[in-house]
C-alpha cells in the first residue's frame, strides 16, 4: 500500500535536536544537512513510485527517505552497512 511521506513537514516534540546543546544545534544548521533537506529531500516527488505498490498490505517505507539515503550513500561513498549505521546514529544523515 502506497502512502506519501508528509511526516517530515511537522517537527516532532521529541526530536533530538530539541534537547541538543544550542551551540551544537547551530553548527548542525550550518552544515550540508539542511541544504540537502531543503533542495533534495523536499523536492522528491513520491507519486510516480505509487505504481510499484499494491492497494492492500502494509504501508511502504517512505520513498523520499530511501532515495535520499541512496544519494548520500554515493556522495559519501558509504557501503550499505555504513549507510544504515549513519542513518540511525549520525545527526547529519538523519537530519
C-alpha positions in Angstrom: 0.0 0.0 0.0 1.5 3.3 -1.0 1.3 6.3 1.4 3.1 9.6 0.7 5.5 10.7 3.4 4.4 14.0 4.9 5.5 13.4 8.4 8.7 15.4 7.9 6.7 18.6 7.4 5.9 18.9 11.1 8.6 18.7 13.8 8.2 16.1 16.5 8.0 17.2 20.1 10.6 14.5 21.0 13.0 15.3 18.2 16.6 15.0 19.4 17.5 18.5 18.2 15.1 20.0 20.7 17.3 18.9 23.6 20.6 19.4 21.8 23.1 21.9 23.1 22.3 25.2 21.3 25.9 25.6 20.0 25.9 22.1 18.5 22.4 22.7 17.1 23.7 26.0 15.4 26.6 24.1 14.0 24.2 21.4 12.6 22.2 24.2 11.0 25.3 25.5 9.2 26.2 22.1 7.8 25.2 20.4 4.5 22.2 18.6 6.1 19.6 21.5 6.0 20.6 22.4 2.4 20.2 18.7 1.4 16.8 18.5 3.2 15.5 21.7 1.5 16.7 21.2 -2.0 16.8 17.4 -2.4 14.7 15.6 0.1 11.7 18.0 0.0 11.7 18.0 -3.8 11.5 14.3 -4.3 8.1 13.5 -5.9 6.9 10.2 -4.5 3.7 9.9 -6.6 5.4 8.3 -9.6 6.5 5.4 -7.4 3.0 4.6 -6.3 2.5 2.2 -9.2 5.2 -0.1 -7.6 2.9 -0.8 -4.6 -0.4 -2.7 -4.3 -3.6 -1.4 -2.9 -3.5 -3.8 0.1 -1.0 -4.6 2.8 1.4 -2.7 4.9 2.3 0.9 4.0 5.6 1.5 2.2 8.9 2.8 3.6 8.9 6.5 2.6 10.3 6.8 -0.9 11.9 10.2 -0.3 13.9 8.7 2.6 15.0 5.7 0.6 16.1 7.9 -2.4 17.8 10.4 -0.1 19.8 7.6 1.6 20.8 6.3 -1.8 22.1 9.8 -2.8 24.0 10.1 0.4 25.5 6.6 0.0 27.0 7.6 -3.3 28.0 11.1 -2.2 29.8 9.9 0.9 31.0 6.6 -0.7 29.3 4.5 2.1 28.7 0.8 2.0 25.2 -0.4 2.7 26.1 -1.2 6.3 27.8 2.1 6.8 24.8 3.9 5.4 22.3 2.2 7.8 24.6 2.9 10.7 24.9 6.6 9.7 21.1 6.8 9.2 20.5 5.7 12.7 23.4 7.3 14.6 24.6 10.3 12.6 22.7 13.6 13.1 23.8 14.9 9.7 22.5 12.0 7.7 19.4 11.7 9.9 18.5 15.4 9.6 
